[in-house]
Amino acid sequence: MAIKTNQNKRTTFPALRCHMGDWVYYVTYMKFSDVSIWVKQTEEIHKNKKLKDMIQREIGDRVGPIVDYLLEQKERFFNSIVVGVYGGAPKWYPINVGDSPAHGSPDLDGDARNAIGLLMLEGEEKLFAIDGQHRVVAISKALKENRSLADEQLGAIFVAHSNDEKGMMRTRRLFSTLNRYAVPVSKGEIVALSEDDAFAIVTRRLVEDFPLLKSDVVAKEGFVFFGKTSNVGPSDRKSLTSVLTLYDIVTTIHIPRLDRRERKDLQRLKDRRPTDQKLNAIYHSQITYWNLLKANIPEYKELFASKPEEQVAGKYRGTKGGHLMFRPIGQKAFASAVRIMMDRGLSMKKAVAALSKVPMDLNEAPWKYVLWNPSTKKVNSKVSNLLPESLFLHYVRQQPRRPDFNLLDEYRKVLDNPTATL
């Protein structure tokens, strides 16, 4: 029998015994209360205190949004954590699977039959998160605020860990492998699927409902490019912008740029679905913005009066550079400048009207050799958004967003011309 050293410490876990490569591991589940009691953060894989501290700093402030998610999202769900186990004497008890009176013998081969059982811990083992540190910390913090979460269940994968140097090296390799080959959710997946990110929800609504941007990805109709990158390819003569750029614009127009405290509000709107009233407000603000662009930029008015197959977009985006506002980099810089002017007290209408009068030919100053290279006939995408944003502001007699940003110095640096003027 397993020895219970703590009455609140569950020591027996139903599990599947599996193997991959030279790892034997156990797939089970833990209640949130088990996680809080048993699982510690990943520090046992280093002897050096500074390296342990570095791991903790990496976790840092990223736990907060996960705690909020647990406390506020009824449809919460996590994938499994990977747990290193050392010390004590864990024991594996296979369970014999018999025939069902109703269904007869299950279709299980020998490996499957031997894989089902109980993993019993003595109670003195040390468990630490190899993958899932943020979730472990967040669960413990969430439980302090809401004990009703204690019985919720989280998938867990147990692997054996040896605390000697060879064992720590092996576990460090597993830790880095899990993180190296874990594929983060892409921006495209967020835009297409997220039901919590307010800006993704509004972006989808724009391409599904708003007449100017309404697009059909299957029929390839509309002025929005649905691809894995923000850029619109040189052979695409139909699209005005990309769905990923549209997502960035929705985000930029909604969140003030001058107050760093607003960054927390930005993250909250990405992590937790706001009310329908708030979503409608963001959506209608975007409608206003795009209608203002159409009203103030003649080339946009021409585009939106045409059909995609007429390829008006290709007319203004070509090997000679073309119109800045037919390039995602220009669209995002313009939106940033609009937002900054709004933060400074101007209306969106006045900001768009003023900025639309800025020179827009990529093959002319101030954009030539800054955003557009006529030799390679390519956009210089490596330029920070702060430079084109500040150039827009300069032309309407507004200061850069950052007081420490010297626009003329940066302009000369990019041109590699110490005497260039604006």
C-alpha positions in Angstrom: 0.0 0.0 0.0 1.1 3.6 -0.6 2.2 5.4 2.5 0.2 8.6 3.0 2.4 11.1 4.7 -0.1 13.9 4.3 -3.9 13.2 4.4 -4.4 16.0 1.8 -1.7 14.6 -0.5 -3.1 12.1 -3.0 -0.6 9.4 -3.8 -2.4 7.1 -6.2 -3.0 8.1 -9.8 -4.7 6.2 -12.6 -2.3 6.1 -15.5 -1.1 4.8 -18.8 2.4 3.5 -18.9 4.0 4.5 -22.3 7.4 4.8 -23.8 9.1 6.9 -26.5 12.8 6.8 -27.4 14.5 5.9 -24.1 11.9 7.6 -21.9 9.3 5.6 -20.0 6.5 8.0 -18.9 3.1 7.9 -17.3 0.0 9.7 -18.6 -2.4 10.6 -15.8 -4.3 13.6 -14.4 -4.0 15.7 -11.3 -6.6 17.8 -9.5 -5.7 21.4 -9.2 -5.3 20.8 -5.5 -2.8 18.0 -6.3 -0.9 20.4 -8.5 -0.7 23.0 -5.8 0.5 20.5 -3.2 2.8 18.4 -5.2 4.3 20.3 -8.2 7.1 22.8 -7.8 8.6 25.1 -10.3 11.5 24.0 -12.6 14.5 24.6 -10.4 15.8 21.1 -9.7 17.5 20.8 -13.1 20.2 23.3 -12.0 22.5 23.4 -9.0 23.5 27.0 -9.7 21.2 29.5 -7.9 21.6 32.2 -10.5 20.4 29.8 -13.2 17.4 28.8 -10.9 16.6 32.5 -10.5 16.8 33.0 -14.2 14.1 30.4 -14.7 11.9 32.2 -12.2 12.4 35.5 -14.0 11.4 33.9 -17.3 8.1 33.0 -15.6 7.7 36.5 -14.2 4.6 38.5 -15.1 3.2 36.1 -17.7 1.4 34.2 -14.9 -1.2 37.0 -14.3 -3.2 36.6 -17.5 -3.4 32.8 -16.9 -4.7 33.3 -13.4 -7.4 35.7 -14.8 -8.2 33.1 -17.4 -8.8 30.4 -14.8 -10.9 32.7 -12.6 -13.0 34.2 -15.4 -13.3 31.8 -18.3 -15.9 29.1 -17.9 -14.7 27.3 -21.0 -11.2 27.1 -19.6 -8.9 24.3 -20.8 -5.2 23.5 -20.5 -3.1 20.9 -22.3 -1.1 18.5 -20.2 1.9 19.5 -18.1 5.1 17.4 -18.0 6.2 16.6 -14.5 9.7 15.3 -13.4 9.6 12.9 -10.4 12.6 12.1 -8.2 13.1 10.7 -4.7 10.8 8.3 -2.9 10.0 5.0 -4.6 7.1 5.2 -7.1 5.5 1.9 -7.9 3.6 0.7 -11.0 0.6 -1.6 -10.5 -0.8 -2.9 -13.8 -4.5 -3.5 -13.9 -6.0 -6.6 -15.6 -8.7 -5.6 -18.1 -11.4 -8.3 -18.1 -14.3 -9.0 -20.4 -17.4 -6.9 -20.3 -20.7 -8.7 -19.6 -22.4 -6.5 -22.1 -19.7 -6.0 -24.8 -17.4 -9.0 -24.4 -13.7 -8.9 -24.8 -12.2 -5.5 -25.6 -10.0 -5.2 -28.6 -6.7 -4.6 -26.9 -3.3 -6.0 -27.8 -0.7 -7.1 -25.2 0.9 -3.7 -25.1 -2.3 -1.9 -24.5 -3.4 -4.3 -21.8 -0.1 -3.9 -20.0 -0.2 -0.1 -20.3 -3.2 0.4 -18.0 -2.7 0.7 -14.3 -2.0 2.7 -11.1 1.0 4.8 -10.3 1.6 4.9 -6.6 3.9 7.4 -4.9 5.2 7.0 -1.4 4.5 10.6 -0.6 8.1 11.7 -0.2 8.8 12.2 -4.0 9.6 15.6 -5.3 7.6 16.7 -8.4 8.5 19.7 -10.5 7.2 21.1 -13.8 9.4 20.5 -16.7 6.8 21.9 -19.1 3.9 23.9 -17.8 5.6 26.1 -15.2 3.3 29.1 -15.9 0.2 26.9 -15.5 1.5 25.4 -12.3 2.1 28.8 -10.7 -1.2 30.2 -12.0 -3.2 27.2 -10.6 -1.7 27.8 -7.1 -2.5 31.5 -7.3 -6.0 30.9 -8.6 -6.8 28.4 -5.8 -6.0 31.1 -3.3 -8.7 33.2 -4.7 -11.2 30.5 -5.5 -11.0 27.2 -3.7 -13.9 25.8 -5.8 -11.3 25.1 -8.5 -9.6 22.5 -6.3 -11.3 19.5 -7.9 -10.8 20.5 -11.5 -8.5 18.1 -13.4 -5.4 18.7 -15.4 -3.7 16.2 -17.7 -0.1 15.3 -16.5 2.7 13.3 -17.9 5.2 11.9 -15.3 8.8 11.2 -16.2 11.5 9.9 -14.0 14.3 12.3 -13.0 17.6 11.5 -11.4 19.2 14.3 -9.3 22.8 13.5 -10.2 24.6 15.5 -12.9 23.8 13.0 -15.6 20.1 13.0 -14.7 19.9 16.8 -14.6 21.5 17.0 -18.0 19.0 14.5 -19.3 16.1 16.5 -17.9 17.5 19.8 -19.1 17.6 18.3 -22.6 14.0 17.2 -22.3 13.0 20.7 -21.0 14.7 22.5 -23.9 13.3 19.9 -26.4 9.8 20.4 -25.3 10.0 24.1 -25.6 12.0 24.1 -28.8 9.6 21.9 -30.7 6.4 23.2 -29.1 4.8 25.3 -31.9 3.2 28.5 -30.5 -0.2 29.6 -31.8 0.4 31.8 -34.8 -1.2 35.2 -35.3 -3.1 33.7 -38.2 -4.6 31.0 -36.0 -5.5 33.6 -33.4 -7.3 35.7 -36.0 -9.1 32.8 -37.4 -10.1 31.0 -34.3 -9.9 33.0 -31.1 -13.2 33.7 -29.3 -11.4 35.6 -26.5 -9.2 38.1 -28.4 -11.4 41.1 -29.0 -9.3 42.3 -32.0 -9.4 38.9 -33.7 -13.2 38.8 -33.3 -13.6 42.3 -34.7 -11.2 41.5 -37.6 -13.3 38.5 -38.6 -16.4 40.6 -38.4 -14.9 43.2 -40.7 -14.1 40.6 -43.4 -17.4 38.9 -43.0 -19.8 41.8 -42.7 -18.3 45.2 -43.5 -19.0 46.0 -47.2 -15.6 47.7 -47.9 -13.6 44.7 -46.5 -15.9 41.8 -46.9 -14.0 38.9 -48.4 -14.5 35.3 -49.3 -11.3 33.3 -48.8 -12.7 30.3 -50.7 -13.9 32.2 -53.7 -10.9 34.6 -53.4 -13.2 37.6 -53.6 -12.6 40.9 -51.8 -9.7 43.2 -51.1 -8.2 41.3 -48.1 -5.4 38.8 -48.5 -5.7 35.7 -46.3 -2.2 34.3 -45.9 0.4 33.4 -43.3 2.2 36.8 -43.5 1.2 40.4 -43.1 2.7 41.3 -46.5 0.8 41.2 -49.7 2.8 39.4 -52.4 4.0 41.2 -55.6 1.9 39.0 -57.8 -1.3 39.9 -55.9 -2.9 42.7 -57.8 -6.4 42.4 -56.1 -5.7 42.8 -52.4 -5.5 46.2 -50.6 -4.2 44.7 -47.3 -3.8 41.4 -45.5 -6.0 40.0 -42.7 -3.0 40.0 -40.4 -2.3 43.7 -41.1 -6.0 44.4 -40.6 -5.7 42.7 -37.1 -2.8 45.0 -36.3 -4.7 48.1 -37.4 -7.8 47.1 -35.3 -5.5 46.8 -32.3 -3.6 50.0 -33.0 -6.7 52.2 -33.5 -8.3 51.0 -30.3 -5.5 51.2 -27.8 -3.9 54.6 -26.9 -0.1 54.7 -27.6 1.1 57.3 -25.1 0.3 55.7 -21.8 2.2 52.5 -21.0 -0.5 51.6 -18.5 -2.7 50.9 -21.5 -0.6 47.9 -22.3 -2.3 46.0 -19.5 -5.7 46.9 -21.1 -4.4 45.7 -24.4 -3.4 42.3 -23.0 -6.7 42.0 -21.2 -8.6 42.5 -24.4 -6.5 39.8 -26.0 -6.9 37.3 -23.2 -10.5 37.7 -22.2 -13.5 38.2 -24.4 -15.2 41.6 -23.6 -18.9 42.3 -23.6 -20.8 42.4 -26.8 -21.2 46.2 -26.2 -17.4 46.6 -26.1 -16.9 44.5 -29.2 -19.5 46.6 -31.0 -17.8 49.7 -30.0 -14.4 48.5 -31.4 -16.1 47.3 -34.6 -17.9 50.6 -35.3 -14.7 52.5 -34.6 -13.1 50.5 -37.4 -16.0 51.2 -39.7 -15.6 54.9 -39.1 -11.8 54.6 -39.7 -12.1 52.8 -43.0 -14.9 55.1 -44.2 -12.7 58.1 -43.4 -9.8 56.5 -45.4 -12.2 56.0 -48.3 -13.4 59.6 -48.1 -9.9 61.2 -47.8 -7.7 59.0 -50.0 -8.8 59.2 -53.7 -7.0 56.0 -54.6 -9.0 54.2 -51.9 -12.2 55.7 -53.2 -11.3 54.3 -56.6 -10.5 50.9 -55.2 -13.7 50.5 -53.2 -15.8 51.6 -56.1 -14.2 48.8 -58.2 -14.3 45.0 -58.2 -11.3 43.0 -57.1 -10.9 41.4 -60.6 -10.4 44.9 -62.0 -7.0 44.8 -60.1 -7.0 48.5 -59.1 -4.7 47.5 -56.1 -2.1 46.4 -58.6 -2.2 49.8 -60.3 -0.9 51.4 -57.1 1.4 48.7 -55.9 4.1 47.6 -58.3 7.8 47.5 -59.2 8.1 51.3 -59.2 6.9 51.5 -55.6 3.5 52.9 -56.0 1.3 54.3 -53.2 2.4 54.0 -49.6 -1.1 53.2 -48.4 -1.3 50.1 -50.6 1.5 48.6 -48.5 0.9 47.0 -45.1 4.0 48.8 -43.6 2.4 52.2 -44.6 -1.1 51.2 -43.5 0.2 50.3 -40.0 2.4 53.4 -39.7 -0.6 55.6 -40.8 -2.9 53.9 -38.2 -0.2 54.5 -35.5 0.0 58.2 -36.4 -3.8 58.5 -36.3 -4.0 56.9 -32.9 -1.2 59.2 -31.5 -3.0 62.3 -32.8 -6.3 61.0 -31.2 -4.4 60.6 -27.9 -3.3 64.2 -28.2 -6.9 65.4 -28.4 -7.7 65.4 -32.2 -10.7 63.6 -33.6 -10.2 60.6 -35.8 -11.8 62.6 -38.6 -9.3 65.5 -38.3 -6.3 63.1 -37.9 -7.1 61.1 -41.0 -7.8 64.2 -43.0 -4.5 65.7 -42.1 -2.4 62.6 -42.6 -3.9 61.8 -45.9 -2.3 64.9 -47.4 1.2 63.6 -46.6 3.2 62.6 -49.7 2.4 59.0 -50.5 4.7 58.1 -53.5 7.1 55.4 -52.3 9.6 56.4 -55.0 9.8 60.0 -53.7 11.0 61.6 -50.5 10.7 60.9 -47.7 10.0 57.3 -48.4 12.6 56.6 -51.1 15.5 54.5 -49.7 13.7 54.5 -46.3 10.7 52.2 -47.0 11.3 51.6 -50.7 14.6 50.5 -52.4 14.3 51.3 -56.1 17.4 49.1 -56.9 15.9 45.9 -55.4 12.4 47.1 -56.1 11.4 45.9 -52.6 10.0 47.4 -49.5 12.5 47.8 -46.7 10.5 45.8 -44.0 13.4 45.9 -41.5 12.7 49.6 -40.7 11.2 50.1 -37.3 7.5 51.3 -37.4 8.6 54.2 -35.3 10.4 55.9 -38.2 7.5 55.9 -40.8 5.1 56.7 -38.0 7.2 59.7 -37.0 7.6 60.8 -40.6 3.8 60.9 -40.9 3.6 63.0 -37.8 6.4 65.3 -38.9 4.4 66.3 -42.1 1.4 67.3 -40.0 3.7 69.2 -37.5 3.4 66.7 -34.7 6.2 65.5 -32.6 7.2 61.8 -32.5 5.5 59.6 -30.0 8.8 59.1 -28.0 10.4 62.4 -26.8 13.9 60.7 -27.0 13.4 59.8 -30.7 15.5 62.1 -33.0 13.7 61.8 -36.3 16.3 63.6 -38.4 19.2 61.5 -37.0 17.2 58.3 -37.7 16.3 59.5 -41.1 19.9 60.3 -42.0 21.1 57.0 -40.5 18.7 54.9 -42.7 19.7 56.9 -45.8 23.3 56.8 -44.8 23.5 60.5 -45.7 24.6 62.8 -42.8 23.4 65.9 -44.7 19.9 64.7 -45.6 17.1 67.1 -44.7 13.4 66.6 -44.1 
